[in-house]
Each structure stands twice: as structure tokens, then as C-alpha cells.
Amino acid sequence: MAIERVEGRWNGYLMGPDGKRRKVQLGIPSDVTGGELAQYLYDIYHERATPTNGDVFEIGASPPP
């Protein structure tokens, strides 16, 4: 999933294997900052986590150990 901020709003996209993006509806409040985004998403989606796929981190950032 890719999330970007445009004109003060968060937009979410599912990324396809061919590189195409499909917009998804996410309820991320506009007052959530970039620094708070990963924690916000973790808090919302932690129940969908699996033992091997349970962290939220920024691509390009180092994943948690």
C-alpha cells in the first residue's frame, strides 16, 4: 500500500504487480502528521496482522529489527 499526503489530505493506493495504483478509501484524519502515520495505521490495522507480517514502517526507512 502506498499513502501520500496531497493538499492536506491522506490518499491511499494499492500497488499492483505491474506498478499501477488503485485508490482505496482510508479514514486517516487530516490532522495525523507524517510522524504519527505509522502508529495510527498500526493502531487501526493490528488485528489483521500475522506472525510474519505485523509491522508498519515507511518504505525507504529501515524496517524494525
C-alpha positions in Angstrom: 0.0 0.0 0.0 1.2 3.5 -0.7 0.0 6.5 1.2 0.7 10.1 0.3 -0.4 13.5 1.5 -1.8 15.8 -1.1 -3.3 19.2 -0.3 -3.5 18.4 3.4 -5.3 15.1 2.9 -4.1 11.5 3.0 -4.6 9.3 -0.1 -4.1 5.6 -0.1 -3.4 3.3 -3.0 -3.0 -0.4 -3.5 0.0 -1.2 -5.7 -0.3 -3.8 -8.4 2.5 -6.1 -9.6 2.6 -4.1 -12.8 3.2 -0.8 -11.0 -0.3 0.5 -11.4 -2.1 2.1 -8.4 -5.7 1.7 -7.4 -7.1 4.3 -5.0 -8.5 2.9 -1.7 -10.7 4.6 0.8 -8.9 5.1 4.1 -10.2 7.0 7.0 -7.0 8.8 8.0 -7.8 12.1 9.7 -6.1 15.1 8.1 -4.6 16.2 11.4 -2.5 13.0 11.7 1.1 14.1 10.9 3.6 12.2 8.8 5.5 11.3 12.0 2.3 9.8 13.5 1.1 7.9 10.5 2.8 4.6 11.1 1.5 4.4 14.6 -2.0 5.4 13.5 -2.1 2.7 10.9 -0.7 0.1 13.3 -3.4 1.0 15.9 -6.2 0.7 13.2 -5.0 -2.5 11.5 -3.1 -4.5 14.2 -6.0 -7.1 14.3 -5.2 -8.0 10.7 -1.5 -8.7 11.4 0.1 -12.1 11.0 3.1 -13.5 12.9 5.3 -12.7 9.9 3.6 -9.5 8.7 2.7 -7.3 11.6 4.7 -4.1 11.4 4.0 -0.8 9.8 7.1 1.1 8.5 7.9 3.6 5.9 9.4 2.2 2.7 12.9 3.6 2.4 13.2 3.6 6.2 14.9 0.7 7.9 12.4 -1.9 9.0 12.3 -2.7 12.7 14.7 -5.4 13.7 
